[in-house]
Amino acid sequence: MNYITAVLFSFFERLRILLSSLKTLMTLLGFAFLIFCNLAQAGVMDKAAMEKAFPSPYVVGDKDEALPIWPLYQQISTDTPLVGYAFESIDLAAIPGFAGIPFNLLVAIDPDGRFIDVRVLSHHEPVFLEGLGEKPLIDFSKQYKDVSLMQNIKIDAKPGLGGANNSANVYIDGVTKATASVRIFNQSLLASSLKVAREKLGYAKGRDPDLIARIKPDLFESMSWQELLDEGLIVKYAFSNKEVEARFVGTIGEGEDPEGLEAPDETFVEIYAANLTIPTVGRNLLLPTAWDYVKENVANNDQLLLILSQGRYSFTGENFVRGKVPERISLHQAELPIEMRDFDLDDRLNLFDLEYKLNLPEELEGYEWKLFHVIGQAGLDPAYPAEFKLNVVRQKGWLYPESVTEGLDFKLPIPEQYILAAESDNKTWHSLWAGRKTDIIILLTGLLILTVVLVKHRILTGSKHRLRWFRPLYLLFTLVFIGWYAQGQLSIVNITGVLQALVAGRSLEFFLYDPMTVLLWAYIGITFFVWGRGTFCGWLCPFGALQELIGKLLAFLKLPQIKVSPLLDSRLKWIKYIVLAGILVVAVVSIPLTGSVVEIEPFKTSITLIFDRSWPFVLWALVLLVLSLFVYKGYCRYICPLGAGLAIFGKLRIFNWLPRRNECGQPCQLCKHRCEYQSIEQTGKIDYDECFQCLDCVEIYESDDLCVPLIVEKRKGRKLKTRQDNDNIIASS
C-alpha cells in the first residue's frame, strides 16, 4: 500500500511540475491568442474576383443567399443558360491540411456534377511550400478537370488500370512524398463539391456518402433462387392491366390502352429486383468469372442492381442506350433521384448461364434483364429500401399528341443482417489505412520488438555484443523504413498543426490521413508514462538515427569529439525550450511565418524529401549532420524543439526504470563519463529529461568487466547490492 501511495504521489507531483513548466508558455500563448485574427478562415473571393477568374464567355451571377456559391452563366446568342456553380472549398469544407490549416480551392462544377475547373487559392502544406515546390500540387489539381462527381475518384493509379474519364472509375496520379496532403486535398474538394451538388444538383441530400451504411462484404450463404426470394434478397412485383389503368384515371391517358381494357386481370409487367453487391446474391446468381469481374471493377461503396422483367411493357424501351441512364425506370431515396447507369456487360461477359448456374425456374428463362450501377458518391443507403419507379407513358391524339406519365412504384429492401451500420469515423482516411496494411504491420512489429527490448533490457545488455549489433540495426530500420520509406518522421509541425486547429476550433481528423504518424504518436503517448522522452529521441527518430549511423560509419576517421563542460551543457540545453516557445507563439500569431520558423528542423529536408530540395535547406541539414560528428547529437540535445516538447511531457514518467547502484556517483563516475548525452548527474542520478535510453550505461551496469563496483566486489568475493531507495524505484520529483 505504501508503494502504491508513493507511486501516485510521485505521479501527481510530476504532473504539478509539468503544469508549472507550461505556465509561462501558456501565458504567452494566451496573449498571442488575443491578437490572433488570421485563423478565422473564410473565403477570399468576391464577385469581382470571380469575374476575373471566370471571364467571358462566362457571366458570374450574384452570390447565392443560402450557400456561398456563385452561379455561372454563358452568353449564347440571346440566351444565357446556367452552366455551373463556382465556390471556395474553405467556405463549405474547411478540412485541416497536414499543417493543421485547410486548403482553399476555387472550384467550378457544371449542372451534371462535372468539374469545370479546380485551382489552388491557398494552402500551408509544408511539403509543397519549400519542399517539392507548388508545381506538383498545381499539376495534381489540373487532373480533376472534366472528372465527374458521379465517378469513383481514386488517388495513386496503378499502371494499366486506365484512368479514362468516361468510365465509372477515374484515376488521379498522386504526388510522391505527399500522400497525406493530396488525400486531404481530394477530401476537401469532394466534401465541398458534394455539398453544392446535394443542394443544387439533387445529389442524395442529407446523406453523406461517408456516413451511410455498408453491405457486409464477407457474408455468404449458398442459396437457390427460391431461397433468395424467401429471404427477401430478391423481390417480385406484378402489376395487372387494371392496376395500371387505375393510375391514369382522371388524366388524358385514361382509356388509351385498348389491349389492357380487354384483359384487365392479365399481367401488364412482372418485375424481379436484387442487389448483386450482396455476396449471397451476387455469388449465387453470377458465374465465378462474372463475380470476380464485378468485385474488381465495382468500388467498395458502389452498388450493382439487377432488374428482370417480362410482360407487355419493357422497362428498357425501344430507345434504350446501353451504358446510359435509363428513361423508363428510375431510382429514388429520401424523395430525391439517385443516378443509376446501365452496367453494359452484354458484350464483355456471359454473366448468366440459365440452364446450369442460376437455379432459375424454367419460366424465367426468357425474361429481359439489365444490371444498373450506382456509385458510392450518389449516397444510396442500403439501410433504407431502394425505391424504383417504372415510368409508363401514354399518348392521346395523332397530329399533336399529348402525353402523360404515371409511375409504378416498387421497393428493394435489404434484410438488416446483411448490412453494416454507418460509423461516424468511416471517412476516406479509412481506405488509406487499409491500403497501408503491410506498412502498419511492419511498424507495429518494430514497436513490439522495441517494447520487449526496453522492458527486458537484459536481453541486450547481458552480453557485450548484442547491444552493439542490435542498436545500429534498429536505427537502420528507423531511418530507412520509418523515415525514408513510410514517411513517419514526427515533427514540430504536428504540434503546431494541432495547436492551430484547436485555436480555430477545427477537427483533428487531418492526422488520420497519415497512419504512421498516428501510430507513432500513440505509442509515444503511452511510453511517456513509462520511459519518458528517450523512447522516441533515442530509438524512433529517423533524423536522430541518421546522425548516429553517420557517426558510427565515420568512426574510423577518429574525429576529435568536443566534450561540452557540464555548466555550458546545462545552459545550452535550454535553447531548445526557447526555440519551442518561440515556434508555438508564432504558430498562434502568424500561419505564413510558422511555415518558415519550423524550418529550423532539418527533418523535412533530410527525411521527407531525402535532400531533394533547394540548396539553403540542404546546407542547413548537412551543417547539423557535420555538427553531430564533433558534438554528439548536438542538434538533438540543444536545438530540437520537438525534443523539448517531448521532454516536457516526459515528466509524466512514473518509474526510474534504468538500474542504479548505491556506488553510482559515490564514488564511481564511469557511467557519467561514458554517457555521450551527458544526462547522468554527478550524484549518479539519471536526468530522464535528457536521457536518450541508448542503454550504454545499463551495459556497463551489467558487466563484470566494465562496472567498477562489480569489479571491486568480485575481487573481494562479495555480492554487490543494488540501490533500493524509493527515489530510484519511483520517479522522484
ZAMARGU-4260 file (C-alpha; in steps of 0.2 Angstrom, whole numbers, plus 5000, padded with zeros to 4 digits):
<rodrens>
0) 5000/5000/5000 | 5014/5012/5004 | 5022/5008/4987 | 5006/5012/4978 | 5004/5028/4988
5) 5022/5033/4984 | 5019/5030/4965 | 5003/5040/4965 | 5011/5054/4975 | 5026/5054/4963
10) 5015/5055/4948 | 5004/5069/4954 | 5020/5078/4959 | 5027/5076/4942 | 5010/5082/4934
15) 5012/5098/4945 | 5029/5101/4939 | 5023/5099/4921 | 5009/5111/4923 | 5022/5123/4931
20) 5034/5121/4917 | 5020/5125/4905 | 5013/5140/4914 | 5024/5153/4907 | 5022/5146/4889
25) 5003/5146/4891 | 5003/5164/4897 | 5012/5169/4881 | 5001/5159/4870 | 4986/5167/4879
30) 4992/5185/4875 | 4996/5179/4857 | 4978/5172/4855 | 4971/5189/4860 | 4980/5197/4845
35) 4977/5182/4834 | 4965/5186/4820 | 4970/5177/4804 | 4965/5160/4808 | 4947/5164/4806
40) 4946/5155/4789 | 4934/5161/4776 | 4933/5163/4758 | 4943/5177/4750 | 4933/5179/4733
45) 4921/5192/4729 | 4911/5195/4713 | 4924/5205/4705 | 4937/5192/4709 | 4925/5178/4702
50) 4923/5188/4686 | 4941/5189/4684 | 4943/5171/4687 | 4929/5166/4675 | 4930/5179/4661
55) 4919/5179/4645 | 4911/5169/4639 | 4906/5166/4657 | 4894/5178/4666 | 4895/5177/4685
60) 4879/5179/4694 | 4875/5186/4711 | 4881/5176/4726 | 4868/5163/4732 | 4859/5168/4748
65) 4858/5151/4755 | 4876/5144/4750 | 4892/5154/4747 | 4892/5150/4729 | 4891/5160/4713
70) 4881/5154/4698 | 4890/5154/4681 | 4880/5158/4665 | 4886/5158/4647 | 4881/5170/4634
75) 4875/5160/4619 | 4867/5172/4606 | 4852/5179/4615 | 4851/5166/4628 | 4861/5165/4645
80) 4859/5147/4651 | 4866/5141/4668 | 4882/5131/4665 | 4889/5129/4683 | 4892/5135/4700
85) 4909/5142/4707 | 4914/5142/4725 | 4928/5141/4738 | 4931/5124/4747 | 4935/5133/4763
90) 4918/5140/4764 | 4910/5123/4763 | 4923/5110/4770 | 4937/5118/4780 | 4946/5101/4782
95) 4964/5105/4790 | 4979/5100/4780 | 4994/5092/4786 | 5000/5108/4795 | 4983/5110/4803
100) 4977/5123/4790 | 4964/5120/4777 | 4966/5120/4758 | 4957/5134/4750 | 4952/5128/4732
105) 4942/5138/4719 | 4930/5125/4711 | 4918/5126/4697 | 4906/5112/4693 | 4893/5110/4679
110) 4875/5105/4682 | 4879/5087/4679 | 4892/5087/4693 | 4907/5088/4681 | 4922/5099/4687
115) 4924/5114/4675 | 4940/5120/4685 | 4949/5117/4701 | 4963/5129/4706 | 4973/5131/4722
120) 4970/5148/4730 | 4980/5145/4746 | 4987/5131/4756 | 5000/5128/4770 | 5006/5111/4766
125) 5025/5110/4772 | 5030/5098/4758 | 5024/5110/4745 | 5029/5126/4752 | 5048/5124/4752
130) 5050/5105/4748 | 5043/5099/4732 | 5038/5116/4727 | 5020/5121/4722 | 5021/5114/4704
135) 5017/5096/4708 | 5001/5102/4718 | 4996/5113/4704 | 4998/5098/4691 | 4989/5087/4703
140) 4974/5099/4704 | 4973/5100/4685 | 4969/5082/4683 | 4951/5085/4690 | 4946/5095/4675
145) 4931/5086/4666 | 4930/5072/4680 | 4913/5070/4687 | 4907/5068/4705 | 4897/5053/4699
150) 4913/5044/4696 | 4924/5035/4708 | 4939/5046/4710 | 4954/5036/4716 | 4972/5043/4720
155) 4988/5034/4715 | 4983/5024/4700 | 4992/5008/4696 | 4999/5007/4679 | 4987/4999/4667
160) 4971/5002/4677 | 4966/5015/4665 | 4960/5032/4670 | 4948/5036/4656 | 4936/5050/4662
165) 4921/5041/4653 | 4922/5026/4664 | 4914/5023/4682 | 4931/5025/4689 | 4944/5038/4686
170) 4962/5038/4692 | 4972/5053/4698 | 4990/5052/4699 | 4996/5056/4717 | 5012/5065/4722
175) 5026/5055/4729 | 5031/5060/4747 | 5015/5070/4749 | 5002/5056/4751 | 4993/5063/4766
180) 4992/5081/4759 | 4985/5076/4742 | 4972/5065/4750 | 4966/5079/4761 | 4966/5090/4746
185) 4954/5077/4737 | 4943/5076/4753 | 4942/5095/4754 | 4937/5095/4735 | 4924/5081/4736
190) 4916/5086/4753 | 4914/5104/4747 | 4908/5099/4730 | 4896/5086/4736 | 4888/5099/4747
195) 4884/5110/4732 | 4878/5095/4722 | 4866/5090/4736 | 4859/5107/4737 | 4859/5112/4719
200) 4860/5096/4708 | 4849/5084/4718 | 4863/5073/4724 | 4857/5062/4739 | 4853/5077/4750
205) 4855/5074/4769 | 4865/5058/4766 | 4884/5060/4767 | 4891/5045/4757 | 4904/5043/4770
210) 4891/5041/4784 | 4879/5028/4776 | 4878/5010/4780 | 4888/4997/4770 | 4884/4980/4764
215) 4894/4966/4773 | 4907/4961/4761 | 4911/4943/4768 | 4893/4936/4772 | 4889/4922/4760
220) 4877/4908/4761 | 4873/4896/4746 | 4855/4899/4741 | 4844/4894/4727 | 4833/4907/4718
225) 4818/4902/4728 | 4828/4903/4744 | 4834/4921/4739 | 4816/4926/4737 | 4810/4919/4753
230) 4825/4928/4762 | 4819/4944/4754 | 4835/4946/4745 | 4825/4946/4728 | 4809/4955/4727
235) 4795/4951/4715 | 4781/4964/4709 | 4767/4961/4697 | 4756/4974/4690 | 4740/4970/4681
240) 4732/4980/4667 | 4718/4985/4679 | 4731/4992/4692 | 4740/5002/4678 | 4723/5009/4671
245) 4719/5015/4688 | 4734/5026/4689 | 4728/5035/4673 | 4710/5039/4679 | 4707/5057/4678
250) 4721/5060/4666 | 4722/5062/4647 | 4729/5044/4647 | 4713/5036/4654 | 4706/5023/4642
255) 4720/5024/4630 | 4726/5006/4632 | 4713/4995/4622 | 4723/4979/4625 | 4723/4982/4644
260) 4705/4986/4644 | 4700/4970/4635 | 4710/4959/4648 | 4710/4969/4664 | 4716/4955/4675
265) 4731/4950/4664 | 4749/4955/4669 | 4755/4971/4662 | 4773/4969/4669 | 4781/4957/4681
270) 4797/4963/4689 | 4811/4955/4700 | 4824/4966/4708 | 4840/4961/4718 | 4856/4969/4724
275) 4871/4959/4717 | 4883/4968/4728 | 4877/4957/4742 | 4889/4942/4741 | 4874/4930/4745
280) 4865/4937/4730 | 4879/4940/4718 | 4889/4924/4720 | 4873/4914/4719 | 4867/4922/4703
285) 4883/4926/4694 | 4896/4915/4686 | 4913/4915/4696 | 4921/4924/4682 | 4907/4937/4682
290) 4908/4939/4701 | 4927/4941/4700 | 4925/4955/4687 | 4912/4964/4697 | 4922/4964/4713
295) 4937/4970/4703 | 4928/4984/4693 | 4915/4990/4706 | 4921/5001/4720 | 4918/4996/4738
300) 4904/5008/4741 | 4896/5006/4724 | 4880/4995/4722 | 4875/4984/4707 | 4856/4982/4705
305) 4848/4968/4694 | 4831/4970/4686 | 4822/4956/4677 | 4805/4958/4669 | 4793/4950/4657
310) 4776/4956/4651 | 4768/4969/4639 | 4779/4983/4645 | 4798/4983/4643 | 4807/4993/4657
315) 4821/4997/4644 | 4810/5003/4629 | 4815/5004/4611 | 4826/5020/4614 | 4837/5012/4627
320) 4855/5017/4625 | 4867/5005/4633 | 4879/5012/4646 | 4867/5027/4649 | 4854/5032/4662
325) 4838/5023/4658 | 4822/5033/4654 | 4809/5021/4659 | 4815/5016/4676 | 4822/5027/4689
330) 4829/5026/4707 | 4824/5037/4722 | 4828/5038/4740 | 4823/5051/4753 | 4812/5058/4739
335) 4827/5063/4729 | 4833/5054/4712 | 4849/5044/4713 | 4858/5041/4696 | 4859/5023/4691
340) 4868/5019/4675 | 4867/5003/4664 | 4882/4992/4668 | 4883/4987/4650 | 4891/4970/4651
345) 4882/4961/4637 | 4897/4961/4625 | 4910/4958/4639 | 4904/4944/4649 | 4892/4930/4649
350) 4885/4934/4666 | 4871/4921/4666 | 4870/4903/4662 | 4852/4900/4664 | 4852/4881/4662
355) 4866/4877/4675 | 4871/4892/4686 | 4856/4902/4691 | 4844/4889/4698 | 4830/4899/4690
360) 4813/4892/4687 | 4811/4887/4668 | 4798/4900/4666 | 4810/4914/4669 | 4822/4909/4656
365) 4816/4922/4643 | 4815/4937/4655 | 4823/4953/4650 | 4837/4959/4662 | 4849/4973/4665
370) 4862/4977/4678 | 4862/4995/4684 | 4877/5003/4693 | 4875/5016/4707 | 4892/5024/4713
375) 4896/5027/4731 | 4895/5046/4729 | 4877/5045/4724 | 4873/5041/4743 | 4862/5026/4741
380) 4860/5019/4758 | 4857/5001/4759 | 4849/5003/4777 | 4834/5010/4768 | 4824/5002/4753
385) 4830/5007/4736 | 4814/5014/4728 | 4811/5011/4710 | 4798/5020/4698 | 4794/5011/4682
390) 4788/5026/4671 | 4773/5022/4660 | 4769/5034/4646 | 4753/5036/4637 | 4748/5047/4622
395) 4732/5055/4616 | 4729/5062/4599 | 4738/5059/4582 | 4743/5075/4574 | 4748/5084/4590
400) 4749/5070/4603 | 4748/5074/4621 | 4757/5063/4633 | 4756/5059/4652 | 4767/5048/4663
405) 4762/5038/4678 | 4774/5028/4689 | 4773/5010/4695 | 4782/5010/4712 | 4792/4995/4719
410) 4805/4994/4733 | 4820/4983/4736 | 4824/4982/4755 | 4839/4973/4761 | 4837/4962/4777
415) 4847/4971/4791 | 4858/4955/4794 | 4867/4959/4778 | 4871/4977/4782 | 4885/4986/4792
420) 4878/5001/4802 | 4885/5018/4797 | 4900/5023/4808 | 4904/5041/4811 | 4923/5038/4808
425) 4920/5029/4791 | 4929/5043/4782 | 4940/5042/4766 | 4955/5040/4778 | 4949/5023/4782
430) 4954/5017/4764 | 4971/5024/4766 | 4974/5014/4782 | 4968/4998/4773 | 4979/5002/4758
435) 4994/5003/4770 | 4991/4987/4779 | 5008/4980/4776 | 5017/4995/4782 | 5006/4996/4798
440) 5010/4978/4802 | 5029/4981/4799 | 5028/4996/4810 | 5018/4988/4824 | 5031/4973/4824
445) 5045/4985/4825 | 5037/4994/4840 | 5033/4977/4848 | 5051/4972/4847 | 5057/4989/4854
450) 5045/4987/4869 | 5051/4970/4873 | 5069/4976/4872 | 5066/4991/4884 | 5056/4980/4896
455) 5068/4966/4896 | 5084/4976/4893 | 5095/4962/4900 | 5092/4953/4883 | 5104/4965/4876
460) 5114/4972/4890 | 5118/4955/4897 | 5130/4952/4883 | 5145/4963/4877 | 5140/4961/4858
465) 5121/4961/4857 | 5118/4979/4861 | 5132/4984/4849 | 5124/4975/4835 | 5105/4977/4839
470) 5105/4996/4841 | 5113/5000/4824 | 5101/4988/4815 | 5086/4995/4824 | 5092/5013/4820
475) 5094/5007/4801 | 5076/5001/4802 | 5070/5018/4809 | 5079/5028/4796 | 5076/5018/4780
480) 5058/5011/4784 | 5050/5023/4796 | 5059/5038/4789 | 5063/5037/4771 | 5050/5024/4765
485) 5035/5026/4777 | 5037/5044/4779 | 5035/5043/4798 | 5046/5057/4804 | 5037/5065/4818
490) 5039/5084/4818 | 5036/5100/4827 | 5024/5103/4813 | 5012/5090/4820 | 5012/5100/4836
495) 5009/5117/4828 | 4996/5109/4817 | 4986/5103/4832 | 4988/5120/4841 | 4982/5130/4826
500) 4967/5118/4823 | 4962/5119/4841 | 4963/5138/4841 | 4952/5139/4826 | 4940/5126/4833
505) 4943/5113/4819 | 4943/5095/4819 | 4960/5085/4821 | 4954/5072/4808 | 4968/5078/4797
510) 4980/5067/4807 | 4971/5051/4802 | 4977/5053/4784 | 4994/5048/4790 | 4993/5031/4799
515) 5012/5031/4803 | 5011/5047/4812 | 4995/5042/4822 | 5003/5025/4827 | 5020/5033/4832
520) 5012/5047/4842 | 5000/5034/4851 | 5015/5023/4855 | 5025/5038/4862 | 5010/5045/4871
525) 5009/5029/4881 | 5028/5027/4884 | 5028/5044/4891 | 5022/5037/4907 | 5034/5023/4907
530) 5051/5028/4900 | 5049/5047/4896 | 5056/5056/4881 | 5070/5044/4876 | 5059/5031/4868
535) 5057/5042/4853 | 5073/5053/4853 | 5084/5038/4856 | 5076/5024/4845 | 5062/5031/4834
540) 5068/5047/4827 | 5074/5045/4809 | 5085/5060/4809 | 5092/5055/4826 | 5096/5038/4818
545) 5104/5046/4803 | 5116/5056/4814 | 5121/5041/4825 | 5123/5030/4810 | 5134/5043/4801
550) 5144/5044/4816 | 5147/5026/4818 | 5151/5024/4799 | 5164/5038/4801 | 5171/5032/4817
555) 5187/5026/4809 | 5192/5044/4805 | 5193/5047/4824 | 5187/5064/4823 | 5190/5075/4838
560) 5175/5075/4849 | 5171/5091/4859 | 5166/5087/4877 | 5155/5102/4882 | 5158/5107/4900
565) 5144/5102/4912 | 5140/5120/4916 | 5139/5125/4897 | 5130/5109/4893 | 5116/5113/4906
570) 5114/5131/4898 | 5114/5125/4880 | 5100/5113/4884 | 5089/5127/4887 | 5090/5133/4869
575) 5078/5120/4863 | 5065/5126/4876 | 5066/5144/4870 | 5065/5138/4852 | 5049/5128/4856
580) 5041/5143/4865 | 5045/5154/4850 | 5038/5142/4837 | 5022/5140/4847 | 5019/5158/4849
585) 5022/5161/4830 | 5010/5147/4826 | 4996/5156/4835 | 5000/5173/4828 | 5005/5170/4810
590) 5002/5155/4799 | 5013/5160/4785 | 5028/5164/4797 | 5025/5147/4805 | 5030/5138/4789
595) 5047/5147/4790 | 5051/5145/4808 | 5048/5127/4808 | 5062/5125/4795 | 5074/5125/4810
600) 5070/5107/4810 | 5080/5098/4796 | 5068/5083/4796 | 5058/5088/4780 | 5074/5091/4770
605) 5084/5075/4776 | 5070/5063/4779 | 5054/5068/4770 | 5062/5074/4754 | 5078/5064/4756
610) 5089/5080/4752 | 5079/5084/4736 | 5077/5102/4739 | 5085/5119/4736 | 5102/5122/4742
615) 5100/5133/4758 | 5089/5119/4766 | 5101/5105/4761 | 5116/5115/4768 | 5107/5118/4785
620) 5104/5099/4786 | 5121/5095/4781 | 5128/5108/4794 | 5119/5099/4808 | 5124/5082/4802
625) 5143/5088/4802 | 5140/5096/4819 | 5134/5079/4826 | 5151/5072/4821 | 5160/5084/4833
630) 5147/5087/4846 | 5137/5071/4849 | 5120/5073/4843 | 5121/5092/4845 | 5105/5096/4836
635) 5095/5084/4847 | 5102/5089/4863 | 5102/5108/4861 | 5091/5114/4847 | 5077/5102/4843
640) 5060/5110/4848 | 5051/5093/4846 | 5063/5085/4859 | 5060/5100/4870 | 5041/5096/4869
645) 5044/5078/4872 | 5055/5082/4887 | 5041/5092/4895 | 5028/5079/4893 | 5041/5066/4898
650) 5039/5072/4916 | 5024/5062/4917 | 5035/5047/4918 | 5032/5036/4934 | 5047/5025/4935
655) 5066/5027/4936 | 5067/5011/4926 | 5086/5011/4922 | 5095/5002/4936 | 5107/5011/4948
660) 5118/5005/4962 | 5122/5014/4979 | 5140/5017/4972 | 5134/5025/4956 | 5141/5043/4958
665) 5148/5039/4975 | 5162/5036/4971 | 5160/5028/4954 | 5159/5041/4939 | 5161/5029/4925
670) 5144/5029/4918 | 5144/5048/4919 | 5160/5050/4909 | 5154/5037/4896 | 5137/5045/4893
675) 5138/5054/4877 | 5122/5063/4881 | 5129/5070/4897 | 5112/5065/4905 | 5120/5057/4921
680) 5122/5069/4936 | 5137/5070/4947 | 5127/5060/4960 | 5124/5046/4948 | 5106/5050/4946
685) 5100/5049/4928 | 5091/5065/4921 | 5077/5057/4911 | 5073/5073/4903 | 5089/5072/4893
690) 5091/5053/4893 | 5090/5045/4876 | 5089/5027/4883 | 5104/5021/4872 | 5106/5008/4886
695) 5125/5010/4886 | 5125/5014/4905 | 5115/4998/4908 | 5128/4988/4898 | 5141/4995/4910
700) 5130/4991/4925 | 5128/4973/4920 | 5146/4969/4915 | 5158/4961/4927 | 5172/4968/4916
705) 5166/4986/4915 | 5157/4991/4931 | 5170/4997/4943 | 5159/4992/4959 | 5156/4975/4952
710) 5175/4973/4948 | 5180/4978/4966 | 5167/4967/4974 | 5171/4952/4963 | 5189/4953/4969
715) 5183/4953/4987 | 5171/4939/4983 | 5155/4948/4989 | 5139/4951/4980 | 5135/4969/4977
720) 5118/4976/4982 | 5108/4987/4970 | 5101/5003/4976 | 5084/5001/4983 | 5079/5018/4990
725) 5062/5024/4984 | 5069/5039/4973 | 5076/5025/4962 | 5061/5014/4961 | 5049/5028/4959
730) 5052/5044/4949 | 5057/5057/4961 | 5052/5075/4959
</rodrens>
